[in-house]
Amino acid sequence: MACVKLGSKADAFQRQGQAWFCTTGLPSDLVVEVGEMSFHLHKFPLLSRSGVISRLITETPESEEECVIHLLNIPGGAKTFELVIKFCYGVKLELTASNVVYIWCAAEHLEMTEEHGEGNLISQAKTFFSEVVLRSWKDSLRALQTCDDVLSHAEALHIVKSCIESLAANASNHTNLLGWPVLEHGGPVQGLGGSVLWNGISTAARPNNSSSDWWYEDVANLSLPHYKRLVAAMESQGIRQDIIAGSLAFYAKRYLPGLNRRHVAGESSTHLILGSPPSEEDQKILVEEIERLLPMEKGLVQTKFLFGLLRTGMILRVSYSCTSNLEKRIGMQLDQAALEDLLMPTFSYSMETLYNVDCVQRILDHFLVMDQDTGAASPCSIDDGQLIGSPSLTSITMVAKLIDGYLAEVAPDVNLKLPKFEALAAAVPEYARPLDDGLYRAIDIYLKSHPELVESEREQLCRLMDCQKLSLEACTHAAQNERLPIRTIVQVLFFEQLQLRTSIAGCFLVSDNLDGSRQLRSGLIGNNEGGWPSAVKENQVLKVGMDNMRMRVSELEKECLNMRQEIEKVGRGKGSSTWGILSKVFGFKIKSQICSAEEGSVSNQNNGNSKVEKLKNRLVVKQKKSSYISDKESVSSIVPS
């Protein structure tokens, strides 16, 4: 820490309890009361330096043997006045960044101007502050921190403004200060190569690990009012918004315990709170101020930090505008969130649900509104990076996967009502889900956790998913899922067979291509004996597997054809097609082609037989309740056991 030495005399003051005495040998003729401390001094050294003390001595009656004056509200109190009288007596005194603000404010309060003596304390303090303190990042920061105790006097002298402007200028001057070491405490510190650090700057080589966040920890020690002004000054200096956002996050983590509860191993320990945390009211104010200072651009602030700030704000019950703005910020970059971020508990006293589903719904709505505001005509026309601030097709697909995972996590909550679950699931556009496997999983978990749902509610819930967008694995599971309505199971079986037919048709095409190119490859086997034999062997195994699949498909289609013939017989007896009645009951027409024996379709015999048997049994129950068929014998003839 830089300093300037004033005076040359040895220390001539001695403290006894709550009093200071001058040990020069001359009797004291002046007593100055500063708070609870008494200073037994001499008139002449003070009369020649301070206008205030001079007037007070003049106003004191001369009849008193010892003049007693009282100094009220002196900046810095008795400790600072001790330094002032040392200057008046010419005793050795050091001006540093830690005391220059107190001394300057006290000198102004005592009117220690040049009129009362050349080189008086005001000019000495002002010169040191301007020419030494403001040129050093560390000294400017230290001086600014001391302004909190004498804020009104420091503001009047523009000390706070000067310190903030100096810090902002130094932070923006990357070529001179970026990456240079900053002293946290006074004292000589060894730099690179054993060189001594002076004013926080090494006299040897410069560090190689330069970083744009070198000043985060330093400014985190400032009070909130000073920090806010510093951030505004840095913005005016043109410092990048992402760097300022990083500083705001660092500052918030320093004073908000809620943000450090998910502290990840490996992060800097300086994020943790040092000492006792602020009160809840101070934390509430801090959350609201940090939210106002954060930049609005997408991606500048980590989504995890925004969720942590929102969670902390809900606990502290911040203002509605603060909560709403945080939800909008998160909605802008919801595609960057993780599932654990969305799992925010409900902090209301009612405790309707375990997790705050309403908050996630609002965040999702903000995300989708951006897509509508851009006026995109078709979701297929959106490319990554084409629209700034708008969710692309890739990002909205990520959000759909995120919401499906969230629905699966909250589905076991018995207090989660069906309309709320449906609203969140239906809010995701259809084109955002390439597959509905995630949505099916969430629906299945919800049905399992809410067995009290009636058949109509189950059907209404299952309409959220598109059976055509289920994978083969999901179709296999859904066809055997007794929790699903019969209508949904029939739809799943129908579309599953179509998927199998399409898949096997593609496999047959690949097999034919392999057979056609086998002769060409056989002429090259001699040149590549190591690779071709294994490839040919794999092709043969594949062909055997295809033949087995053809046989299984043929057997399954024969059984389906027999069922169709029996249904047609009953239909001719009744005068109308019972098959058409069944189609109306289940909400779609099943074409007769699905049972025709085509070579291009394939299915697993065991799975197919079990699905058909289950469907037979459940169709019997469904037909008993239907108003379309009243005769039990007719139903038995339609679906034989």
Protein Blocks (a to p, Z undefined) as FASTA:
>chain_A
ZZddedjbdcfbdcehjaccdfehpacfbdcdehjbccdddfklmmmmpmklmmmmmmpc
fkbmbdcdddehiehijmlmmmmmmmmnopacdddfklmmmmmmmmmmnopafkloghia
klmmmmmmmmmmmmpmklmmmmmmmmmmmmmmmmmnommmmmmmmmmmmmmmmmlmgopa
cdfbgcddddehhiaceehiafbdcdfkbcfklmmmmmmmpcfklmmmmmmmmmmnopaf
klmmmmmmmmmmmmmmklmmmccehiafklpcghjdddfklmmmmmmmmmmmpcfbehka
cfklmmmmmmmmmmnopafklmmmmmmmmmmmmmmpcfklmmccdfbfklmafbdfklmm
mmmmmmmmmmmmnopabfklpcghkaghiacfklmmmmmmmmmmmmmmmmmpmklcfklm
mmmmmmpcfklpmbfklmmmmmmmmmmmmmmbcfklmmmmmmmpcfklpcfklmmmmmmm
mkbcfklmmmmmmmmmmmmmmmmmmmmmmmmmmmmmmmmmmmmmmmmmmlmmmmmmmmmm
mmmmmmmmmmmmmmmmmmmmmmmmmmmmmmmmnopafklmmmmmnopacdfklmpccfkb
ccdfklmmmmmmmmmmmmmmmmmmpmkbmbfklmmmmmcZZ
